[in-house]
Amino acid sequence: MKELPKLPGQERRYTLPGQKPVQYDRKKSSWLLNYSLKGMAFGLAVSLGYFHFYTDYYSVKIIISSAVLGYFVGWAIGSFMYRDRSAD
């Protein structure tokens, strides 16, 4: 049987017999989720505040896009601010 080429990142997902599996970092995941949700809430608050105080209508597309943008900005800030404290 012909061996298929490996896809990028495939060596991280699958382990060979005798290798230690890659450990899932639960602390980093919860840290990033926390910052992502904070960013999403901040984006929603800013867009709703803008619509309430400066305009007379609420654009659903802008509200959703500000929440999504806030989520990704929060994720980026969280991944930049995360520090692995297990080495300390």
C-alpha positions in Angstrom: 0.0 0.0 0.0 1.3 3.4 -0.9 2.1 5.8 1.9 0.3 9.1 1.8 2.2 12.4 2.3 2.0 14.0 5.6 -0.1 17.1 5.9 1.2 20.2 7.7 0.7 19.8 11.5 -0.1 16.1 11.2 2.9 15.0 13.2 1.5 17.0 16.2 -1.9 15.4 16.1 -0.9 11.8 15.8 1.7 10.0 17.9 3.7 6.9 17.1 3.8 4.0 19.5 6.3 4.7 22.3 6.0 8.5 22.0 4.6 10.7 24.7 1.3 12.3 23.7 1.3 16.1 23.4 0.0 17.6 26.6 -3.1 19.8 26.3 -2.5 23.1 28.2 -5.7 23.7 30.0 -4.5 26.9 31.7 -3.6 28.5 28.5 -6.8 27.5 26.9 -8.9 29.0 29.7 -6.7 32.1 29.8 -7.3 32.7 26.0 -11.0 32.0 26.3 -11.3 34.5 29.2 -9.6 37.2 27.2 -11.6 36.4 24.1 -14.9 36.6 26.0 -13.8 39.9 27.6 -13.0 41.3 24.1 -16.3 40.2 22.7 -18.2 41.8 25.6 -16.1 45.0 25.2 -16.9 45.1 21.5 -20.6 44.6 22.1 -20.6 47.3 24.8 -18.8 49.8 22.6 -21.0 49.2 19.6 -24.3 49.3 21.6 -23.1 52.4 23.4 -22.3 54.1 20.1 -25.7 53.3 18.7 -27.5 54.3 21.8 -25.8 57.7 22.3 -24.9 58.8 18.7 -27.4 57.2 16.3 -31.1 56.4 16.3 -30.9 52.9 14.9 -29.2 49.6 15.7 -27.3 47.9 12.8 -27.3 44.1 13.5 -24.4 43.6 11.1 -22.2 46.1 12.9 -23.1 44.7 16.3 -22.2 41.1 15.2 -19.1 42.2 13.5 -17.9 44.2 16.5 -18.5 41.2 18.7 -16.5 38.9 16.4 -13.7 41.5 16.0 -13.6 41.9 19.8 -13.4 38.2 20.2 -10.3 37.9 17.9 -8.7 41.0 19.3 -9.2 39.6 22.8 -7.7 36.3 21.7 -4.6 38.1 20.3 -4.1 40.1 23.4 -4.6 37.0 25.6 -2.0 35.0 23.6 0.4 37.9 23.8 -0.1 38.4 27.6 0.0 34.7 28.5 3.1 33.6 30.3 3.9 30.0 31.2 4.4 29.9 34.9 5.2 26.2 35.2 8.9 27.0 34.6 9.1 29.4 37.5 
